């Protein structure tokens, strides 16, 4: 990826891997009390998953609905908007549980399926997932599913009002008032299962309204078009699949604003290019539709403002679909990752809490990190409070120490600060690591990898907490015990391995730790890079471990897109800075860190970039901000893995572009871009840390680890 100033500050552009979605909690609740969202509108497009989401939501809501007794005539327990798989799953289960429910559908039952091409094969994926709904679904073609669903709606007595559009939803005390273009309804709860099929994006050019009768957004039956001049506007899979179906029997022009076909799947691109090569398809890249006429369209290509015309008896506008944002705004539904004053206040509050924790931990160490608390709190108040907290934290471990060590411990406030902090850190990793282990064990097709990964992270942290704070204290004394952290986190992550050595320090201790530091940085990490890439970040490292445990719940919020990836160069800059500072401290200052070089690095990197900023950003940008953008060890590991690493993730041909792999990547890799092109990715072309979450979140079992030799690919990201 070429780094340019324009990439760093480029305007954020829409990308297919990162759809704009409303804010939806894990239980389906929106930010508006009483409104729930499931299916494609909540980020899940698979039919079977949608059916199950409807069943699960209704089963969660039924208890509360039955408890809310009301004598109001005409009041529904549940009003479902959208008769797609999620909506039908919810409506059917509500009927079975004796709830009074109705479904309002703006178009046809199963509109998403209805808009698919005639004869489209629907796979019952994920294969291992059981359909919880009594609504039928197994591998079939489009027509069979629509026929069965319409029949089941009648047989089960489900109330579905087709071709009726919801225009507003407002809450009146505990009841939702729903307004449509035909009627008004009142319900205890509203479920939005609207998908996006009914909201095709428009080009918004002159002639679009006047010639709407010959403009469509889906190709349902290619046989209806024979020997026609057809114009297809779009560069995604839907547009390419239409071109592939229509080109053999028509004169087809496919035009897209993209300069390269980077959005569709590789198999569709290959078929289109084959048609172009044989002269059966006219492909126009970097082209914009400017107007629609009676028998032609006008377009501009490249930077030119000169319009050219293309014959077009029929126009297919296939430039995607979009959420009803105006409707959401009217109802009060917020979008995910939407920044408002409340979120800024939340960020500021979290930042103050995290800063205070690390600043208080640094109290009395004679640096800027103690500001402003060193001026606000007296030494007597601070150290007496510290001792009170330490007594509670230390009590379960006191029996492990000799009387001499205990006496030293109570004379060393720095050890007390470090003990309390590392104990809290370890407990947080253990508790949230266990929660993450349970979460991903229930999601993964083969949970063994995630179980071992989280057990490894927890074990390393617990083990080194005991090694540093107990074993090393007894074996080496408090003066040297802290150096054992360097055995866990090689230089330059643990920056002080080679510093702060003095005359009189035991030679065996000095040589032991310096030797172990050299071994970790220049032997262990390089060897591991060969077949394990950057797994150190997600199997061993405590910094990465905190991000993978407590930060796991926010992994989907990681910065995404080409602009965010352009900033990843910073970790290499920090790596170079660490090497330069180390050279100055060791060479010019005889390992003594009491100089401005060391203090500057310690304050800027170890305090701000390692601790305060990234942890404060967990709930807003996921857990891997430090690991991805600033960690010098991750940069070193990544450069080695890029140079000669073999580990990568490969993809088969089953990608359905559901976006889940890219959404859940904590380091912003656009996994879907690789998967849909059946292209492998590793540290030679991405920031991948081999956590394996993309493999486990994929509903189609597309991705897998491999250390086989792989072809070089050029995926533009």
C-alpha positions in Angstrom: 0.0 0.0 0.0 1.5 3.3 -1.1 1.5 5.9 1.7 0.6 9.4 0.6 -0.5 12.5 2.4 -3.8 12.4 0.5 -4.5 8.8 1.8 -4.0 9.9 5.4 -6.5 12.7 5.2 -8.8 11.5 2.4 -12.5 11.9 2.9 -14.0 8.6 4.2 -15.8 6.8 1.4 -18.4 4.1 1.6 -17.0 0.6 1.3 -19.0 -2.6 0.8 -17.4 -4.4 3.7 -18.6 -1.7 6.2 -22.3 -1.0 5.7 -24.0 1.8 7.6 -26.3 0.1 10.2 -28.5 1.4 13.0 -27.5 1.1 16.6 -28.7 -2.3 17.8 -27.9 -4.1 21.1 -27.0 -7.8 21.2 -30.6 -8.5 22.3 -32.0 -6.7 19.2 -33.1 -3.6 21.1 -32.7 -0.2 19.3 -32.0 3.0 21.2 -35.8 3.7 21.0 -37.5 1.9 23.9 -40.0 -0.6 22.5 -38.5 -0.9 19.0 -36.4 -3.9 18.1 -34.4 -4.7 15.0 -33.4 -8.0 13.4 -32.3 -9.4 10.1 -30.4 -7.5 7.4 -31.1 -4.2 9.0 -29.2 -5.4 12.1 -26.3 -6.7 10.0 -27.3 -10.3 9.3 -28.4 -11.2 5.8 -28.6 -15.0 5.8 -32.0 -16.5 5.4 -31.7 -19.2 8.1 -30.0 -16.8 10.5 -32.8 -14.3 9.9 -35.5 -16.9 10.7 -33.8 -17.9 13.9 -33.3 -14.2 14.9 -37.0 -13.7 14.7 -37.7 -16.8 16.8 -35.1 -15.8 19.4 -36.4 -12.3 19.7 -40.0 -13.2 20.3 -39.1 -15.9 22.8 -37.1 -13.2 24.7 -40.0 -10.8 24.6 -42.9 -13.1 25.3 -42.7 -13.0 29.1 -42.8 -9.2 29.3 -45.5 -9.0 26.8 -47.8 -11.4 28.6 -47.2 -9.6 31.9 -48.3 -6.3 30.4 -52.1 -6.9 30.7 -54.2 -4.4 28.7 -57.9 -4.2 28.0 -57.4 -1.9 25.0 -59.3 -3.2 22.0 -57.2 -3.6 18.9 -53.9 -3.4 20.7 -51.3 -5.8 19.3 -48.6 -7.5 21.4 -46.3 -7.3 18.5 -46.2 -5.4 15.2 -43.6 -6.6 12.8 -42.4 -4.4 9.9 -41.1 -6.5 7.0 -42.1 -10.0 5.8 -38.6 -11.3 5.0 -37.1 -14.3 6.8 -36.5 -12.4 10.1 -40.0 -10.9 10.1 -41.8 -14.1 9.2 -39.7 -16.0 11.8 -40.9 -13.5 14.4 -44.5 -13.4 13.3 -44.8 -17.2 13.1 -43.3 -17.7 16.6 -45.6 -15.0 18.0 -48.6 -16.8 16.6 -47.4 -20.1 18.1 -47.0 -18.5 21.5 -50.5 -17.0 21.5 -49.4 -13.4 21.0 -51.5 -11.0 19.0 -49.3 -10.0 16.1 -49.5 -8.4 12.7 -46.9 -7.8 10.0 -46.8 -4.8 7.7 -44.9 -5.3 4.4 -44.2 -2.5 2.0 -43.8 -4.8 -1.0 -44.1 -8.6 -1.4 -43.7 -11.3 1.1 -40.0 -12.3 1.0 -39.1 -9.1 -1.0 -35.4 -9.8 -0.9 -35.9 -13.3 -2.3 -38.6 -12.0 -4.7 -36.0 -9.6 -6.2 -33.5 -12.4 -6.9 -33.0 -13.7 -10.4 -35.3 -16.4 -11.6 -34.0 -19.9 -10.7 -31.6 -18.5 -8.1 -30.3 -21.3 -5.9 -30.6 -20.6 -2.2 -28.2 -22.4 0.0 -29.3 -23.5 3.5 -26.2 -22.0 5.2 -24.7 -22.3 7.7 -25.1 -26.0 7.3 -24.5 -26.7 11.0 -27.2 -24.2 12.1 -30.6 -25.7 12.9 -33.7 -23.8 11.7 -35.6 -23.0 14.8 -38.6 -21.7 13.0 -41.6 -23.7 11.7 -41.3 -21.5 8.5 -39.9 -23.9 6.0 -36.4 -23.5 4.6 -33.9 -25.8 3.0 -31.7 -25.6 -0.1 -34.0 -24.7 -3.0 -34.6 -22.3 -5.8 -36.1 -18.9 -5.4 -39.6 -19.8 -6.8 -40.0 -22.8 -4.5 -39.2 -20.8 -1.4 -41.7 -18.0 -2.3 -44.4 -20.5 -3.1 -44.0 -22.3 0.2 -43.8 -19.2 2.3 -46.9 -17.7 0.8 -48.7 -21.0 1.3 -47.5 -21.2 5.0 -48.7 -17.6 5.7 -52.2 -18.7 4.7 -52.2 -22.1 6.4 -50.8 -20.7 9.7 -53.3 -17.8 9.7 -50.5 -15.2 9.8 -51.6 -11.6 9.3 -49.4 -10.0 6.7 -50.5 -6.7 5.1 -48.6 -6.5 1.8 -48.0 -3.2 -0.1 -48.6 -1.1 3.0 -45.8 1.2 4.1 -45.0 2.3 7.6 -44.4 6.0 7.7 -44.0 6.8 11.4 -43.6 5.2 14.8 -44.1 7.2 18.0 -44.3 6.1 21.6 -47.4 7.0 23.7 -46.6 6.0 27.3 -46.1 2.2 27.1 -47.7 1.8 23.7 -46.2 2.3 20.2 -48.3 4.3 17.7 -47.6 3.0 14.2 -48.7 5.0 11.2 -48.8 3.6 7.7 -49.9 5.0 4.3 -53.2 3.2 4.9 -54.0 3.0 8.6 -52.9 3.4 12.2 -52.0 0.7 14.7 -51.1 0.4 18.3 -48.7 -2.2 19.7 -46.8 -3.0 22.8 -43.6 -3.7 20.8 -42.4 -3.1 17.3 -40.0 -5.2 15.4 -38.2 -3.7 12.4 -37.2 -6.5 10.0 -37.1 -4.3 7.0 -33.9 -5.3 5.2 -32.8 -3.0 2.4 -34.3 -4.6 -0.7 -37.1 -2.2 -0.8 -34.8 0.8 -0.8 -32.7 0.7 -4.0 -30.3 3.6 -4.4 -31.1 6.0 -7.2 -28.7 7.8 -9.5 -30.7 11.0 -9.1 -30.1 12.3 -12.6 -32.4 14.1 -15.1 -34.9 11.8 -16.8 -35.0 9.2 -14.0 -38.6 10.1 -13.0 -39.8 10.7 -16.6 -38.6 7.3 -17.8 -39.1 5.4 -14.6 -41.2 2.7 -16.4 -38.1 1.4 -18.2 -35.7 1.7 -15.2 -35.4 -1.3 -12.9 -33.1 -2.1 -10.0 -33.2 -5.9 -10.2 -33.1 -8.5 -12.9 -35.6 -11.2 -12.1 -36.1 -13.0 -15.5 -33.4 -12.6 -18.2 -35.7 -14.3 -20.7 -37.8 -11.1 -20.8 -35.0 -9.3 -22.5 -34.0 -10.5 -26.0 -32.2 -8.6 -28.7 -32.4 -5.3 -26.8 -29.9 -2.5 -26.2 -29.5 -2.6 -22.4 -27.6 -0.3 -20.1 -26.5 -1.6 -16.7 -25.2 1.0 -14.2 -23.3 -0.4 -11.3 -20.0 -2.2 -10.3 -21.1 -4.7 -7.7 -22.0 -8.4 -7.8 -25.7 -7.7 -8.7 -24.7 -5.6 -11.7 -22.1 -8.1 -12.9 -24.4 -11.0 -12.5 -27.1 -9.2 -14.6 -24.5 -8.4 -17.3 -23.5 -12.1 -17.4 -27.1 -13.3 -17.7 -28.1 -10.7 -20.4 -25.0 -10.3 -22.6 -25.4 -13.6 -24.6 -28.8 -12.4 -26.1 -28.6 -8.6 -26.0 -26.4 -5.7 -26.7 -25.3 -4.8 -23.2 -23.2 -1.9 -21.8 -22.0 -2.2 -18.2 -20.9 1.1 -16.7 -19.4 1.8 -13.3 -17.9 4.8 -11.5 -15.0 2.6 -10.3 -11.7 2.7 -12.0 -11.2 -1.0 -11.3 -13.6 -3.9 -10.5 -12.7 -4.2 -6.8 -16.1 -4.8 -5.2 -17.5 -7.9 -7.0 -16.4 -11.5 -6.4 -13.5 -12.8 -8.4 -15.7 -15.4 -10.2 -18.0 -12.7 -11.5 -15.1 -10.5 -12.6 -13.6 -13.4 -14.5 -16.9 -14.1 -16.3 -17.4 -10.4 -17.2 -13.8 -10.0 -18.5 -14.3 -13.1 -20.6 -17.4 -11.5 -22.2 -15.5 -8.3 -22.8 -12.6 -10.1 -24.4 -15.0 -11.9 -26.8 -16.8 -8.7 -27.7 -20.1 -9.7 -26.1 -20.1 -7.0 -23.5 -19.2 -3.3 -23.6 -17.5 -2.3 -20.3 -17.1 1.4 -19.4 -15.0 2.1 -16.3 -14.7 5.4 -14.4 -18.0 6.4 -16.0 -20.9 8.3 -14.5 -24.6 8.3 -15.6 -25.7 11.9 -16.2 -29.2 11.6 -17.7 -31.8 9.1 -19.0 -33.4 9.8 -22.3 -36.2 8.1 -24.4 -34.0 5.5 -26.0 -30.5 6.3 -24.7 -28.6 7.5 -21.7 -25.9 10.1 -21.4 -22.6 9.4 -19.5 -19.3 11.1 -18.8 -16.0 9.2 -18.5 -13.0 10.0 -16.4 -12.4 13.7 -15.7 -14.1 14.8 -18.9 -17.2 16.8 -18.7 -18.1 15.9 -22.3 -21.1 13.7 -22.5 -21.5 10.7 -24.8 -24.6 8.7 -25.4 -25.3 5.0 -25.2 -28.3 3.2 -26.7 -30.6 1.9 -24.0 -34.1 0.5 -24.5 -34.0 -0.5 -20.8 -31.9 0.8 -17.9 -30.8 -1.3 -14.9 -29.7 0.9 -12.0 -27.8 -1.5 -9.8 -25.9 0.8 -7.5 -26.9 -0.8 -4.2 -29.6 -0.3 -1.6 -29.7 1.9 1.4 -31.3 2.2 4.8 -34.3 4.5 5.1 -32.3 7.1 7.0 -35.0 9.8 6.9 -37.4 7.3 8.5 -34.9 6.4 11.1 -34.3 10.1 11.9 -38.0 10.7 12.2 -38.5 7.8 14.6 -35.4 8.6 16.6 -33.3 5.6 15.7 -29.6 6.3 15.8 -26.9 4.9 13.6 -24.0 2.7 14.9 -20.8 4.7 15.6 -22.8 8.0 15.3 -21.0 10.7 17.2 -23.1 13.1 19.2 -22.7 15.2 22.3 -23.6 12.3 24.6 -20.9 10.1 23.1 -18.3 12.8 23.3 -19.1 13.3 27.0 -18.8 9.5 27.5 -15.4 9.5 25.8 -14.2 12.4 27.9 -15.4 10.6 31.1 -13.7 7.4 30.2 -10.5 9.2 29.3 -10.5 11.0 32.7 -11.0 7.7 34.6 -8.2 5.9 32.7 -5.9 8.9 33.0 -6.5 9.1 36.7 -5.8 5.4 37.2 -2.4 5.6 35.5 -1.6 9.0 37.0 -2.3 7.8 40.5 -0.3 4.7 39.8 2.7 7.0 39.0 2.3 9.2 42.0 5.7 10.1 43.6 7.9 9.0 40.7 9.0 12.5 39.8 7.6 12.8 36.3 4.8 14.5 34.4 2.7 11.4 34.8 1.7 12.3 38.3 0.0 15.6 37.3 -2.2 17.0 38.7 -2.7 14.6 41.6 0.8 15.2 43.1 -0.3 18.8 43.7 -3.8 18.0 44.8 -3.1 15.1 47.3 -0.7 15.2 50.1 1.9 12.5 50.5 0.4 11.4 53.8 -3.1 11.0 52.4 -1.9 9.2 49.3 0.4 6.7 50.9 -1.9 5.9 53.8 -4.7 5.3 51.2 -2.3 3.2 49.1 -1.3 1.1 52.1 -5.0 0.5 53.0 -5.8 -0.8 49.5 -2.5 -2.7 49.4 -3.3 -4.5 52.6 -6.6 -5.8 51.1 -5.0 -6.8 47.8 -1.9 -8.4 49.4 -3.6 -10.4 52.1 -4.4 -13.5 50.0 -0.7 -13.7 48.9 1.1 -12.8 52.2 1.6 -16.5 53.1 3.8 -17.0 50.1 6.5 -14.5 51.4 9.2 -14.7 54.0 9.2 -12.2 56.9 12.2 -10.4 55.4 10.5 -10.0 52.0 7.3 -8.7 53.7 9.3 -6.2 55.6 10.9 -4.9 52.3 7.5 -4.9 50.6 6.0 -2.6 53.3 8.9 -0.2 52.9 8.5 0.1 49.1 5.5 2.2 47.9 6.6 1.6 44.2 6.2 -2.2 44.7 2.8 -1.6 46.3 1.6 0.5 43.4 2.8 -2.0 40.9 1.3 -5.0 42.8 -2.1 -3.4 43.0 -2.1 -2.4 39.3 -0.9 -5.8 38.0 -3.4 -7.6 40.2 -6.3 -5.6 38.9 -4.9 -6.0 35.3 -4.7 -9.8 35.8 -8.2 -10.1 37.3 -9.7 -8.1 34.5 -7.9 -10.3 31.9 -9.0 -13.5 33.7 -12.7 -12.5 34.1 -13.2 -11.0 30.7 -11.0 -13.6 29.1 -13.3 -16.3 30.4 -16.3 -14.4 29.1 -14.7 -14.0 25.6 -13.8 -17.7 25.7 -17.4 -18.7 26.3 -18.6 -16.2 23.7 -16.4 -17.5 20.9 -16.7 -21.1 21.9 -20.5 -20.8 21.3 -20.0 -19.1 17.9 -17.0 -20.9 16.4 -17.5 -23.9 14.2 -14.4 -25.4 15.8 -14.0 -23.7 19.1 -10.7 -25.4 20.0 -8.5 -22.5 18.5 -10.3 -19.8 20.5 -10.4 -21.8 23.7 -6.6 -22.4 23.5 -5.9 -18.8 22.6 -7.8 -17.3 25.5 -6.5 -19.9 27.9 -3.0 -19.0 26.7 -3.5 -15.3 27.2 -5.0 -15.8 30.7 -2.3 -18.3 31.7 0.6 -16.1 30.6 -0.8 -13.1 32.5 -1.6 -15.0 35.7 1.7 -16.9 35.5 3.8 -13.8 35.1 1.9 -11.9 37.8 3.0 -14.6 40.2 6.5 -14.8 38.8 7.1 -11.1 39.0 5.3 -10.3 42.3 6.1 -13.5 44.2 8.8 -15.7 42.8 11.1 -12.9 41.6 10.6 -11.0 44.9 11.8 -14.0 46.9 14.5 -15.0 44.5 15.9 -11.6 43.4 14.5 -9.1 45.9 12.2 -6.2 45.1 15.0 -4.2 43.5 15.2 -6.6 40.6 11.8 -8.4 40.6 10.2 -5.9 38.2 12.7 -6.9 35.5 10.9 -10.3 35.1 8.2 -8.5 33.1 10.8 -8.4 30.3 10.7 -12.1 30.1 7.0 -11.8 29.1 7.2 -8.8 26.8 10.4 -8.5 24.8 12.1 -5.2 24.0 11.0 -2.7 22.7 7.5 -3.5 24.2 9.1 -3.7 27.7 11.4 -0.8 27.1 13.6 -1.0 30.2 15.2 -4.5 29.7 18.6 -3.0 28.8 18.4 0.1 30.9 19.0 1.3 34.5 21.9 -1.0 35.3 24.5 0.2 37.9 27.8 -0.7 39.3 27.4 -3.2 42.0 24.4 -5.0 40.4 25.0 -8.8 40.5 26.6 -9.8 37.3 24.5 -13.0 36.9 21.3 -11.0 37.2 22.4 -8.4 34.7 23.7 -10.9 32.2 20.6 -13.1 32.8 18.0 -10.5 32.0 20.0 -8.8 29.2 20.6 -12.2 27.7 16.9 -13.2 28.0 16.0 -9.8 26.5 18.2 -10.4 23.5 17.0 -13.9 23.1 13.3 -12.8 23.1 13.7 -9.9 20.7 16.3 -11.3 18.3 15.7 -15.1 18.5 12.2 -16.0 19.8 10.2 -13.4 17.9 12.0 -13.9 14.6 11.6 -17.7 14.8 7.9 -17.4 15.7 7.4 -15.0 12.8 8.1 -17.8 10.3 5.1 -20.0 10.9 3.0 -18.0 13.4 3.0 -14.5 12.0 1.9 -12.0 14.7 0.3 -14.6 16.9 2.4 -13.3 19.8 -0.1 -10.4 19.9 -3.1 -12.6 20.5 -1.6 -15.7 22.3 1.0 -14.3 24.6 1.2 -10.5 25.0 -0.4 -8.8 28.0 -1.1 -5.6 26.1 -2.8 -7.5 23.3 -4.4 -9.7 25.9 -6.2 -6.9 27.6 -7.5 -5.8 24.2 -8.6 -9.3 23.4 -10.4 -9.8 26.7 -12.1 -6.7 28.1 -11.8 -5.1 24.6 -13.5 -8.1 22.9 -17.0 -6.7 23.4 -16.0 -3.6 21.3 -14.0 -5.3 18.5 -16.6 -4.4 15.9 -15.9 -0.7 16.5 -12.3 -0.9 15.3 -11.4 1.9 12.8 -12.2 0.6 9.3 -11.5 1.6 5.8 -8.6 2.7 3.6 -7.9 5.9 5.5 -7.6 4.1 8.8 -5.2 1.5 7.3 -3.0 4.3 5.9 -2.2 5.4 9.5 -0.7 2.0 10.4 2.8 3.3 9.5 3.0 4.9 12.9 4.1 1.7 14.6 7.2 1.5 12.4 8.0 5.2 13.4 7.7 4.2 17.1 9.9 1.2 16.5 12.6 3.5 14.9 12.2 5.9 17.8 12.7 3.1 20.3 15.9 2.0 18.6 17.2 5.5 18.5 16.5 6.2 22.2 17.9 2.8 23.2 21.1 3.6 21.3 21.4 7.0 23.1 20.7 5.6 26.6 23.0 2.6 26.3 25.8 4.2 24.3 25.9 7.8 25.6 24.5 7.3 29.1 25.9 3.9 30.1 22.3 2.5 30.4 21.2 5.2 32.8 17.7 6.4 31.9 17.9 9.7 33.8 18.1 11.8 30.6 15.6 13.6 28.4 15.6 10.9 25.7 14.4 8.3 28.1 12.0 10.5 29.9 10.4 11.7 26.6 9.9 8.1 25.3 8.6 6.9 28.7 6.1 9.8 28.9 4.9 9.8 25.3 5.0 6.1 24.5 4.8 4.1 27.8 2.3 6.4 29.5 0.2 7.9 26.7 0.4 5.5 23.8 0.6 2.2 25.7 -1.8 3.0 28.5 -4.0 6.0 28.6 -5.1 6.7 25.0 -5.7 3.1 23.7 -7.5 1.9 26.8 -9.7 5.0 27.0 -10.6 4.3 23.3 -11.6 0.6 23.9 -15.4 1.4 23.9 -15.1 3.6 20.9 -12.5 2.1 18.5 -12.1 -1.4 19.8 -9.2 -2.9 21.8 -6.3 -2.9 19.3 -5.5 0.8 18.8 -2.1 0.4 20.5 -1.3 -2.9 18.9 -2.2 -1.7 15.5 -0.9 1.9 15.4 1.9 2.3 17.9 3.3 -1.0 19.3 7.0 -1.2 18.2 7.2 -4.9 18.9 4.1 -5.6 16.7 5.8 -3.5 14.0 9.1 -5.5 14.4 7.1 -8.8 14.4 5.1 -7.7 11.4 8.1 -6.7 9.3 9.7 -10.0 9.9 6.5 -11.9 9.1 6.1 -9.8 6.0 9.7 -10.6 4.9 9.7 -14.4 5.4 6.5 -15.4 7.2 4.4 -18.3 5.8 1.2 -18.2 7.9 -1.8 -16.8 6.1 -5.5 -17.1 5.9 -6.9 -18.5 2.6 -10.4 -18.4 1.2 -12.6 -20.8 -0.8 -15.3 -19.9 -3.3 -18.2 -19.8 -0.9 -18.1 -16.1 0.2 -21.5 -14.4 0.2 -20.2 -10.9 1.1 -22.1 -10.8 4.4 -19.4 -8.4 5.8 -19.1 -10.1 9.2 -15.4 -11.0 8.8 -14.4 -7.4 8.1 -16.7 -5.9 10.7 -15.3 -8.1 13.6 -11.6 -7.6 12.7 -10.0 -5.6 15.5 -7.1 -4.4 13.3 -9.2 -3.2 10.4 -8.3 -5.8 7.8 -10.9 -5.8 5.0 -11.1 -9.5 5.2 -14.2 -9.6 2.9 -12.2 -8.0 0.1 -9.8 -10.9 0.1 -12.4 -13.6 0.8 -14.7 -12.7 -2.1 -11.7 -12.6 -4.5 -10.5 -16.0 -3.1 -7.3 -14.3 -2.2 -5.0 -15.2 0.7 -3.9 -12.6 3.2 -1.2 -12.5 5.8 1.4 -10.0 7.1 2.7 -9.4 3.6 -0.5 -7.6 2.6 -2.3 -6.7 5.8 -2.0 -6.0 9.6 -3.5 -9.5 10.4 -2.7 -10.7 14.0 -4.0 -14.2 13.3 -6.6 -14.1 16.1 -8.9 -16.3 13.9 -12.1 -14.4 14.7 -12.8 -13.8 11.0 -12.6 -17.6 10.5 -15.0 -18.3 13.3 -17.5 -15.5 12.6 -17.9 -16.6 8.9 -21.2 -18.4 8.4 -20.1 -20.1 5.2 -16.8 -21.6 6.4 -14.9 -19.7 3.8 -11.6 -19.0 5.7 -8.9 -21.2 7.1 -5.3 -20.9 8.3 -2.5 -22.2 6.0 1.3 -22.2 5.9 1.4 -23.5 2.4 3.2 -21.3 -0.2 0.7 -18.9 -1.7 0.5 -16.8 -4.9 1.1 -13.1 -4.7 -2.1 -11.1 -5.1 -2.8 -7.5 -5.7 -5.9 -6.5 -3.8 -6.4 -2.8 -3.8 -7.4 -1.6 -0.3 
